[in-house]
Amino acid sequence: MRQRSEITQTIIGAFCILIINGLVFGIGYLLAYYNYPNWLFIVGVWLAIGISIVQLIYGIPAMLWLRRRQQFALMKGVIIGTVITALLNGGCFLMVFINNR
């Protein structure tokens, strides 16, 4: 079996994180949309808004696990996906805060 190139593995790692982020955002949106009971609404809003913080819960263990398995290309992809999400989320927060002033 042919080993995948490092670039392919890096892209796969980044897309995996971005897909997981989309799923977490979708769950948060659904919890906020249905608003029943009230504590689920609060959890849903924080999941939808704070996706870059929530991704640390699964991003750091994934990085450590991939490092232990010596899959450094996938680990780079996970880091890239995490940074992309944090930058996009930070940009959205800046747009909201600047428009509310």
C-alpha positions as CSV (number, residue, x, y, z in Angstrom):
1,M,0.0,0.0,0.0
2,R,1.3,3.4,-0.9
3,Q,1.7,5.9,1.9
4,R,-0.1,9.2,1.4
5,S,1.9,12.3,0.9
6,E,2.3,14.8,3.7
7,I,0.3,17.5,1.9
8,T,-2.7,15.2,1.5
9,Q,-2.6,14.1,5.1
10,T,-2.3,17.8,6.2
11,I,-5.4,18.7,4.1
12,I,-7.3,15.7,5.5
13,G,-6.5,16.8,9.1
14,A,-7.6,20.4,8.5
15,F,-10.9,19.3,6.8
16,C,-11.6,16.9,9.7
17,I,-11.4,19.7,12.2
18,L,-13.5,22.0,10.1
19,I,-16.2,19.3,9.7
20,I,-16.2,18.7,13.4
21,N,-16.5,22.5,14.0
22,G,-19.4,22.6,11.6
23,L,-21.1,19.7,13.5
24,V,-20.6,21.5,16.9
25,F,-21.9,24.7,15.5
26,G,-25.0,22.9,14.1
27,I,-25.7,21.3,17.5
28,G,-25.3,24.7,19.2
29,Y,-27.6,26.3,16.6
30,L,-30.3,23.6,17.1
31,L,-30.1,23.9,20.9
32,A,-30.5,27.7,20.6
33,Y,-33.2,27.4,18.0
34,Y,-35.5,25.1,19.9
35,N,-34.9,27.0,23.3
36,Y,-36.3,24.3,25.5
37,P,-35.5,24.1,28.4
38,N,-33.8,27.4,29.1
39,W,-30.4,26.1,30.1
40,L,-30.1,24.4,26.7
41,F,-30.6,27.8,25.1
42,I,-27.6,29.2,27.0
43,V,-25.5,26.1,26.2
44,G,-26.5,26.4,22.5
45,V,-25.6,30.0,22.2
46,W,-22.2,29.5,23.8
47,L,-21.5,26.5,21.5
48,A,-22.5,28.6,18.4
49,I,-20.6,31.7,19.5
50,G,-17.6,30.2,21.2
51,I,-16.6,27.6,18.7
52,S,-13.0,28.4,18.9
53,I,-13.0,27.9,22.7
54,V,-15.0,24.7,22.4
55,Q,-12.7,23.2,19.8
56,L,-9.9,23.2,22.4
57,I,-11.8,20.4,24.2
58,Y,-11.3,18.1,21.2
59,G,-8.5,19.7,19.4
60,I,-5.7,19.4,22.0
61,P,-6.4,15.7,22.8
62,A,-6.5,15.0,19.0
63,M,-3.1,16.7,18.6
64,L,-1.6,14.8,21.5
65,W,-3.0,11.5,20.2
66,L,-1.7,12.1,16.7
67,R,1.7,13.1,18.2
68,R,1.8,9.9,20.2
69,R,1.0,7.9,17.0
70,Q,3.7,9.8,15.2
71,Q,1.3,11.1,12.5
72,F,2.8,14.5,12.3
73,A,1.2,15.5,8.9
74,L,-2.3,14.9,10.3
75,M,-1.3,16.8,13.4
76,K,-0.2,19.8,11.3
77,G,-3.6,19.6,9.6
78,V,-5.4,19.7,12.9
79,I,-3.4,22.7,14.0
80,I,-4.1,24.5,10.7
81,G,-7.8,23.8,10.9
82,T,-7.9,25.0,14.5
83,V,-6.1,28.2,13.7
84,I,-8.3,28.9,10.7
85,T,-11.4,28.5,12.8
86,A,-10.0,30.7,15.6
87,L,-9.2,33.5,13.1
88,L,-12.6,33.3,11.4
89,N,-14.4,33.3,14.7
90,G,-12.3,36.3,15.9
91,G,-13.0,38.2,12.7
92,C,-16.7,37.6,13.2
93,F,-16.5,38.9,16.8
94,L,-14.7,42.0,15.6
95,M,-17.4,42.7,13.0
96,V,-20.1,42.4,15.6
97,F,-18.4,44.5,18.2
98,I,-17.4,47.3,15.7
99,N,-21.0,47.5,14.3
100,N,-22.5,47.8,17.8
101,R,-20.5,50.9,18.7
